[in-house]
Amino acid sequence: MKKFRMKKWVKSTLAIIVVVFLVLTSVMYSFGAQMFTDVTDKHWAKKYVEDMASKKIITGYSDATFKPDKSVSRTESIVMITRLFDPKEIESVYEKNKSKYEKTLKNHGILTYANWAKEEMVFALEKDILNNEQILSAFIKDGKPQNALRWEIAVYLARGLGLEDELSKVVVLGFKDSNEIPSDAKPYIDILIKKGIINGKGDYKGNFNPKNSVTRAELAKMLSIGYELAHKDDNKDSNNNDNNNNEDKKEEVLTSIEGKIYDVITYNDNVTITILNSKGNKLVFSNDKDDIGIKWGSNNASISDLKKDMEVTLTVSGNKVYSIKIKDIEVEKEGYFYNYSFETNGGKILRFKINNKYEEYKMDDDTEITLNGKDTNFYELEKEDKVKIKLLNGNLKEVKAISKELKIKGILKEISSSKLTIEKDDEIYKFEVDDDVKVERKNKDAKISDVRIGDKVELKVKYGEVKEIEADTVKKTVEGILKEIKMAQTPEITILDEDDNLKTYKLLSGFEVEVDNKSAGLYDLRINYKVELTLESGEVIKIETDEETVKESFMGKILDIDTGDNIIELENKSDGKTLYIKYNSNTIIIDEDGDKTSEKKLDDDDIISVVGEDKLGSISADKIIIIDNN
């Protein structure tokens, strides 16, 4: 009894929710609400987009846009086409067959880059919408989804609508570019023409354009007509209207045309636009102004924004134009910052002096500003700072500024006669160096060649060019194990530091060596001595040691023994690297029982422990202990 009441309560609650949803939905549409911000009443595909969106076959983006002009990828097209089917059927087919196609989806990157589409992809494979698993190799390349072609979508949609039994064996298409259509695809295109989903006349040139991509708006239209066709038995009372609608839709084939505006004429409510295509031919299109959607980049625009020579993309059908997209116009200018001010509504205006004329632009939240290569705010800019500005469709998108005058301190990281790099507060700054730069080091006049990496410097910079350098040395000490001394015109010393990193330092002219607190020379030093180096701006001015050598231990498996050269090839257990162990008559060898033995007891695959000195390339063994004799 309790179970029955619970089921009844659930049904009642669901019924209330459904009623409320339907009421809210009807209220929303009664006020003419717009589903997507970029599909306005003027957009040619509005009814198709909203039809498919209301049926959950196509969805929008989280920012309330639909992106109607965005090309559809192969993966997206399959997802949208399979959504013509019952979601429960898709889920059921996926659960029964997912293991069957898991390897295929993984090998072709679907599970990695399009995991959201895995259910629809399995369904499409199982239902032969995709009749060959190898087709998936063209869906994603280098991690990026690939756009679907017009002929491909025609094939997928015809299969999705179950029209394969109606395909003609002999097909003659009337498009001028029929020879560019794959022969296997022609029957599918033919059946879609017969069903009123595709127009058999082609675009204004009579072409089908099989290798062009398809926009989200265009696919929405094809799916909307296809959905009506698939569900015509569910709407018998409106069959006549459906047929009439399909006849109207047959006459409306859309295509995109690129060109430059030649002329725009507005008369009453009609707009006529003339463009020049890439061949210089004039093409003329017109429509009621309320039926033309105009975009400039991602923003809505108006007829008044259309200017001669602007590059545009038109969406047309016959001689009617339905949308005009103005190509982004990017302009870069150079000049000097002048000042900024605020509008009464809080907007910010930046003024610049460019070619001896003052220009001002409004900045928005997306305007990027850098000063001396670092992100900053507009109020950090100063009068006469040098700037490069970038305008996108007349809007200020980027300001790159260089201070007129700048003083900055840091540690020198790189230097040449023309450039230098310093580090300050973990930030890197790069500057050009003036040919006549003034240099001081240790409070004495110097040349740029006297300045050392690691010096503490103060720079005086004008418009990004270093005019003065004041440098001083930075002293510090480092400790490690001596690994190599390189005798050259500029001697170098290599140590293994406390973090087990090999570091090489140059020896500054006049460097000192002390062994057990007594003056000595380089030749008194030995490999594996523990040493302390005193550095001045990264170069060694003093080496100190107490003659203490460092012994290290290594454990691993013997790979090979060369009894002629007394070398054991050992696989180091800690990192898997191969070590070369040198032994001699003074090397003590201990067996598993703790007794002394000879190298004859050693064999391949034995596990041994070695104590000795690492001499960069080989280990000089003092003692070898056999851990496991195989």
Steps between C-alpha positions, in 0.01 A plus 500: 500500500783736584668421169181586312460834679865584433460433128183708495677789678790486253264503203307794644817694566633434151169605352513830689859560388409432137199734517708777659771453236248518217337809649835674543603399150180633350538824694856535377398457137192715536730794562717409199802393704817432307673166560847610395652847511663461158195361317272802480166537326692617193703182470394285205534175701322611818196273459716196420745562784229551759303202367798268545604658830150454642520133405846466666658394172728802493622689806660839550799616700527599866516870407148481349634504143444250220791597272296447180794570268736253670594199286375163621759235576455138392449401864238771558310405185472137611382606846230728356380244245476218756291727724220451247461163674347428841759577774406177676580301187838673470579421863389139465707440185802660667480284813472182292781583258746734674757227564480400133615843382711615797833421334397674177386815682819506702732444202342785305507751787126512565531396866784748551377808315125444455397275787174698525394345167581134570137383537393655169811369323433142615137536391603633157743212450252237610219645284726539194468877487876456508545178306876467545699535821799637305295809414571619854865559408385819322301635795787624718853589394772622735238532773284736293150422365476503120217677318238292321462546124164561330497166321587316824212655691264409216606135531475495882160671501349273234614194696374652825159553343493139377485590132751245369225270372380782274836575337505497119754284320544750219532862603551812290544817702451840341777682684778657294758352736350147509834356392644611836245297695616147597301250293396305811348816648288597198204267576479643853499859372241400239259358759534810720414715198190288434397534865537879492791511744756615243430728203581344165579833337810571706630843590476811284767347272324164486762327718454258789845577650553147637832581669374807684429485871148536640404761758295427811215706355502305171498165682217622723291559188580157353420329830176695543374393158626146557325484838169601341550233236579230758196591712247570225289203610469668841357812338248369244265791555766744384647299214384744236657792682820301548519423131445863411766605748743251354431635151584848625813369664607329180526838331720635778858380466752699698859568418777724627671754277807705583591832345552873549214747527461705184176677583212498750168660409207535739158586356204504738535166684703325230877464500704420189865409542750462217827318563807422292608136516859377473481519119381860505145411394211701642234299684176666610270381782211660685238442768285683751729659757312326783585163343877562487713415801826696517801408714837666543721247669295372794294819532174599334532773238271711282466608138684823582810298595534366145769695314654471156795255471411321823557125473176313566347154493139485382253219557276502194232301324450591137522878492384540860745581778420376851812584697808717466809434706763774488854368517691618804710807426820505702711816505829561681629848582808638674530818700510632855263480795345837591245454780182325610159611624172357621154526347197577715397134476840384625644419159871563445645702213869477405660774289806463282714727286544328165669669204472835683123460531302411811278191485283355774351155544272344754644201684293209627554204730671307219760768422846360573764742627870427552778728620858398427377153412298444819123504551387825660208740544428815301574725799863379502556664160672838499501786255739445207533125561552344158210279389389254237122470491283241328147581388244235408204639307581841647508368859814521714617142559866532596747759627870415518687779678866570568588749772654825389739475794552206731736409781515135588723280719560130465745216445660475157406173327619555140701770325644583159607821331142567389266327748479406866263313730452553872293326767308692763259345750487179291399704192714515183561831321669538162639823356693628201838661581594841360822503295627782723388345829680638807636222727631499858612190690612507862465881487754525218458582134478178301404347168202279434739205462604549865148430627447140615204266509375505859595864561256713693406780259301821493387605153384833367275433204338732246233360270623145557867577431761485777690828528693439825615191693624504859631154589640344814610151587293254701696263723381160619643159588403155375610156618534174316721213389770574245435308179707667228755775438523621143825675412444754223548867426219553749523206747178338623412285801210255524349392831214276608296735720291419805197432278697241296516734200820545299591869486785656301655835591763716333811589699548877518847629420705513823294232680639346821531137613533393865561140615480450877513880541826522306553670166508247216437459128255319273736203470471442875131421465367146451177360360236437772648756738231683695540865397354839582493756219477874553321657203499857384213557257500131417877462445741327739744724686601246767508120545535351849538132601627289790607207276204293615378270224148366475427132461171392349318168495314342208290186475391314192515198270814399309437520125850410383857453632809595297783318680755640255434865589369425851163666430158389625192623312232556765129584472442753778200401711403858590452638148558210257802670343813309404810563714857393423682370808881494489678263740865409561714287729429736790123465466355291785238246388271342764279196434152427635643349819708808577830339399756653267505354152623587150345634178469138383204462733314777311262403221233649275165571673664514845359773726787699650562811711793725404675762715727739314558835335288631214746634243253621236463205270620220726507395864838421658408212733654471846270217607257262325251299707310210343136522614352219291718259301310351205 
